[in-house]
């Protein structure tokens, strides 16, 4: 389920990046600045979630390897 959220957020970031030139041309300065802040927040949150996912996978792998085999 975590990968689904990462995929959805990735699609959102790509769509926002594609529409950024249009927004910068057509909107006012304040609206364009708000768009860029939202785009930056989306990209940063995506990076944080990917990093967290990698950490969770590493923890799960270490937990499974510590279990003694019987």
Secondary structure as a PSIPRED ss2 file (coil, helix, strand):
# PSIPRED VFORMAT (PSIPRED V4.0)

   1 X C   1.000  0.000  0.000
   2 X H   0.000  1.000  0.000
   3 X H   0.000  1.000  0.000
   4 X H   0.000  1.000  0.000
   5 X H   0.000  1.000  0.000
   6 X H   0.000  1.000  0.000
   7 X H   0.000  1.000  0.000
   8 X H   0.000  1.000  0.000
   9 X H   0.000  1.000  0.000
  10 X H   0.000  1.000  0.000
  11 X H   0.000  1.000  0.000
  12 X H   0.000  1.000  0.000
  13 X H   0.000  1.000  0.000
  14 X H   0.000  1.000  0.000
  15 X H   0.000  1.000  0.000
  16 X H   0.000  1.000  0.000
  17 X H   0.000  1.000  0.000
  18 X H   0.000  1.000  0.000
  19 X H   0.000  1.000  0.000
  20 X H   0.000  1.000  0.000
  21 X H   0.000  1.000  0.000
  22 X H   0.000  1.000  0.000
  23 X H   0.000  1.000  0.000
  24 X H   0.000  1.000  0.000
  25 X H   0.000  1.000  0.000
  26 X H   0.000  1.000  0.000
  27 X C   1.000  0.000  0.000
  28 X C   1.000  0.000  0.000
  29 X H   0.000  1.000  0.000
  30 X H   0.000  1.000  0.000
  31 X H   0.000  1.000  0.000
  32 X H   0.000  1.000  0.000
  33 X H   0.000  1.000  0.000
  34 X H   0.000  1.000  0.000
  35 X H   0.000  1.000  0.000
  36 X H   0.000  1.000  0.000
  37 X H   0.000  1.000  0.000
  38 X H   0.000  1.000  0.000
  39 X H   0.000  1.000  0.000
  40 X H   0.000  1.000  0.000
  41 X H   0.000  1.000  0.000
  42 X H   0.000  1.000  0.000
  43 X H   0.000  1.000  0.000
  44 X H   0.000  1.000  0.000
  45 X H   0.000  1.000  0.000
  46 X H   0.000  1.000  0.000
  47 X H   0.000  1.000  0.000
  48 X H   0.000  1.000  0.000
  49 X H   0.000  1.000  0.000
  50 X H   0.000  1.000  0.000
  51 X H   0.000  1.000  0.000
  52 X H   0.000  1.000  0.000
  53 X H   0.000  1.000  0.000
  54 X H   0.000  1.000  0.000
  55 X H   0.000  1.000  0.000
  56 X H   0.000  1.000  0.000
  57 X H   0.000  1.000  0.000
  58 X H   0.000  1.000  0.000
  59 X H   0.000  1.000  0.000
  60 X H   0.000  1.000  0.000
  61 X H   0.000  1.000  0.000
  62 X H   0.000  1.000  0.000
  63 X H   0.000  1.000  0.000
  64 X H   0.000  1.000  0.000
  65 X H   0.000  1.000  0.000
  66 X H   0.000  1.000  0.000
  67 X C   1.000  0.000  0.000
  68 X C   1.000  0.000  0.000
  69 X C   1.000  0.000  0.000
  70 X C   1.000  0.000  0.000
